[in-house]
Amino acid sequence: MSDVVALERALSRLRDQLAVVAGARPTPQELADAHASDIATARRIYQARPGVPVHHVLAVLEVLRAMDEMEATDA
């Protein structure tokens, strides 16, 4: 097998892998919807617990969502 053929096969495998990874990522609309949902949840938590800053709650929610997304791509 020539080097060119081997490189073409490797490139084809990389393209296939990139397509899978790209398909697993959320769309911009899904990201915006998730962020809006996190903001609404953070505000509800702030109303229930006014001593907790909204930006802290939002940061925790964003980290939890990111962890869920990482676990989903690993599966």
N, C-alpha and C positions, 0 to 999 in steps of 0.2 A: 504494500500500500504506500502510495506516495505521501509526502509531507502535506501537499496541497489537499488531498482527499481527507487526511486525518484532521487538518485544520478546519475544513468545511464541516466535517461531522461534529467537531467540538463546538464550532460556532452555532450549528443547528441546535445542539443540546443546550447551549447557553441561552439562545433565543427562546426555546421552549420553557426553560426555567424562569426567565424574566417574564414571560407571559403569565405564568402561574402566579408569580409574586405580584405582578401588577393587578391581576384579577382579584387577589385577596385583599388589596388595599381598599379602604372606604373611598367613595366618591367625594368630591368637594361638597355636594349637597348633603350627604350623610354626615360629614364632619360638622357642617353648619347646624344641622338638626341636633346632633349629639351635644354640641356646645350650648345651643339654646336650651336643651333639656337640662343640662348641668347647671346653667344659670338659674333656671326656674327652681330646681331642687335645692340649690344653695340658698336661694331666697326663702324657701319654705323652712329650711333648717334654721336660718337666721331668725325667722319669726318665732320658731319654737324655742330657740336658745339664743337670745339677743346678745349674749356675752361673747359668742363665737364670731369672729370677723368673717364676713361673706367671702372675702378673697381666700381665706384659709380653707373654708369649706369647698370652694370651687377648685382650688389646687388639689385637694384630696380626691374629689370626684374625677378630675382629669387624669390623675395618676391611676386610679382604679380602672377607668375606661382604657387607658393605654395598656395596663396589665392584661385586661381581658382581650384586647386586640392582639397582643403578643402571644397569648396562650392559644388564641384561635388560629394564628398562622403556624404555630408549632404542631398543631394537631393534623 
